[in-house]
Amino acid sequence: MRKYFEFDQLGTNYRTETVAGITTFLAMAYILFVNPDMLATEGTGMDRDAVFVATALAAAIGTLIMGVFAKYPIALAPGMGLNAFFTYTVVLGHGIPWETALAGVFVSGIIFIILTLTGIREKVINAIPPVLKMAVGAGIGLFIAFIGFQNSGIIIADPSTMVALGDLTTGPTLLAVFGVIITVILLALGLKGGVFYGMIITAIVGMIFSQVPTPDGIVAPVPSMAPTFGAAFAHLGEVFTLEMLVVILTFLFVDFFDTAGTLVAVASKAGLLKDNKLPRAGKALFSDSAATVVGATLGTSTTTSYVESATGVGAGGRSGFASVITAVLFILALFFSPLLGVVTSAVTAPALIIVGVLMASSLKDIPWDEFDVAVPAFLTVVTMPLTYSIATGIAVGFIFYPITMVAKGKIKEINPVMWFLFVIFVLYLAFLH
């Protein structure tokens, strides 16, 4: 085991890797409760318990593949932002059945595998301007935070101004505000797993003040996954429409760059880059895309690499053994389904808001003084929360990028792939809205 995971070359040991694996799990364990809460939102029709099991298994299997096959201390789970897109844009927004949406996730995973194996991945990544990649990440952050504010009642609908501040004195909203404050304090103090601990403290306080139901137990048999398992396969024939093409492109696009950015960021922190390149990049990307296919089969939205893995790296993780430990903990988490009842919107909202803050950090890398790229970047970022759609934000940004570049006399700098996406997104906005 030591030899396979190259402990000696990496200067690590079993104890350090185990602590790193536990640290990463605690930093991202919130997804076990946030993902079922989001995908099984009222109106989607998905079964909450089944999504919980799918979330834990997709995370465990994806992380195990990454650890054993690609040998990286990087954990995977259903991605934040992509689960919001799945629920609020695809299912609730366009009225697409969740089974068909899962089929779209499955197809995007298959395409990702093909792009990885053929080497087209690099060409597509290079075709998308860095400024748009950063804008998409930041925009998703704002969108997730907005969902958190809305679900908690901190922000409410208003007939005259569209949105307004809610009544902060009501129980659930007050609990969510408390959750945001306590989570901010924990993270400001540098506590690894602060988001997860913030949810626990918020839930406990909620139970004390009768704002959150007390669980019937803590440990229980693993719930059935029958309501979601394999549902994607029965609806594969429904993905061949322009509407689903845009959905699949969005799943693919966001996962594509989210994964690439996360892998480079975490590997860089671990000192694993060689000549500024990622060793075994193909294996790492294959692991990620395979996890998406597995997750869609089980019954959850796109599974992707988690930047929270950097907390494990900060604790000394350098090898894939850390990921094996994280995967084992996700499997053990399957037996704690009774705690799902405790996790109300007031408990998950602070996690959404704080994750939004962390994702918005990419705004700092956008060259705002260059008008020709600032415009598409800004429109991408601001359109996502305002239209309640990640796909629309991406579409608007990708349409304006060629327009501003041509106006600036930089037509030769526009990659042909961008023109293809320009046409796709113009058709999307023209015929599907």
SULFEN-V512615 format. One record per pair of residues at least 12 apart in sequence whose ideal C-beta (glycine too) atoms are under 7 Angstrom apart, sorted by the first residue. I is the first residue (numbers start at 0). J is the second residue. Records with the same first field share a line. If there is no record, write none. Layout:
I->J, J
This chain:
4->70, 318, 319, 320
5->318
6->318
9->317, 318
11->315, 317, 318
15->315
16->316, 318, 320, 321, 324
17->324
18->314, 315
19->72, 311, 312, 314, 315, 316, 321
20->311, 316, 321, 322, 323, 324, 325
21->324, 328
22->191, 192, 310, 311, 314
23->74, 307, 308, 310, 311, 316, 321, 325
24->325, 328, 329
25->191, 192, 195
26->191, 192, 195, 307, 310
27->74, 76, 305, 307
28->195
29->194, 195, 198, 350
30->54, 76, 77
31->51, 54, 55, 332
32->198, 339, 342, 347
33->347, 350, 351
34->50, 54, 77, 82, 299
35->47, 50, 51, 54, 339
36->342, 344, 347
37->82, 83, 86
38->50, 82, 85, 86, 299, 300
40->86
42->91
43->86, 90, 91, 97
44->97
45->97, 227
46->226, 227
47->339
48->222, 336, 339
49->222, 223, 224, 225, 226, 227, 298
50->227, 298, 299
51->222, 336, 339
52->221, 222, 224, 333
53->224, 227, 294, 297, 298, 299
54->76, 77, 299
55->329, 332, 333
56->297
57->76, 77, 290, 293, 294, 297, 299, 302
58->75, 76, 329
59->326, 329, 330
60->290, 293
61->75, 286, 290, 293, 294, 302
62->74, 75, 322, 325, 326, 329
63->323, 326
64->286, 289, 290
65->283, 286, 322
66->319, 320, 322, 323, 326
67->319, 323
68->282, 286
69->279, 282, 283, 286, 319
70->279, 318, 319
71->266, 283, 319, 322
72->269, 308, 311, 312, 316, 317, 318, 319, 321, 322
73->262, 265, 304, 308, 322
74->305, 308, 322, 325
75->287, 290, 302, 303, 304, 305
76->302, 305
77->294, 299, 300, 301, 302
78->254, 257, 301, 302, 303
79->143, 354
80->139, 142, 143, 253, 389
81->250, 253, 254, 300, 301, 303
82->300
83->142, 143, 146
84->249, 389, 390
85->100, 300
87->146, 387
88->388, 389, 390
89->246
92->387, 388
93->242
96->234
98->230, 231, 233, 234
99->234, 237, 238
101->230, 231, 295, 298
102->231, 234, 235, 237, 238
103->238, 243, 246, 247, 250
104->250, 291, 295, 300, 301
105->231, 292, 295, 296
106->238, 247
107->247, 250, 251, 254, 291, 301
108->288, 291, 292, 295
109->292
110->251
111->251, 254, 255, 288, 291
112->285, 288, 289
115->281, 284, 285, 288
120->284
123->416
124->259
126->414, 416, 417
128->372, 400
130->365, 366, 372, 376
131->375, 376, 379, 396, 397, 400
132->256
133->361, 364, 365
134->365, 376, 379, 380, 396
135->253, 256, 379, 393
136->358, 361
137->358, 359, 361, 362, 380
138->379, 380, 383, 392
139->358, 383, 389
140->355, 358, 359
141->355, 359, 380, 383, 384
142->383, 384, 389
143->351, 354, 355, 358
144->351, 352, 355, 356
145->384
146->351
147->348, 351, 352, 355
148->352
150->344, 348
151->171, 172, 175, 344, 345, 348
152->165, 169, 171, 172
153->165, 172, 175, 176
170->210
171->210, 343, 345
174->201, 204, 205, 210, 345
175->345, 348, 349
177->201, 204
178->197, 201, 345, 346, 348, 349
179->349, 352
181->197, 200, 201
182->194, 197, 349, 353
183->353
185->197
186->353
191->310, 314
194->350, 353, 354
197->349
198->346, 350
201->346, 349
202->341, 342, 346
205->345, 346
210->345
211->341, 343, 346
212->340, 341
214->337, 338, 340, 341
215->337
216->337
217->335, 337, 338
218->334, 335
219->334, 336, 337
221->333, 334
222->336
224->297, 298
227->297, 298
228->297, 298
229->296
230->298
231->295, 296
241->426, 430, 431
242->431
245->390, 423, 427, 431
246->390
248->423
249->389, 390, 393
250->301
252->393
253->389
254->291, 301, 303
257->303
258->284, 287, 303, 304
261->304, 305, 306
262->277, 283, 304
263->277
264->306, 309
265->306, 308, 309, 312
268->309, 312
269->312, 317
287->303, 304
290->302
371->403, 404, 407, 409
374->399, 403
375->396, 399, 400, 403
376->396
378->395, 396, 399
379->392, 393, 395, 396
382->395
394->424, 427, 428
397->420, 421, 424
398->421, 424, 425
400->417
401->413, 417, 418, 421
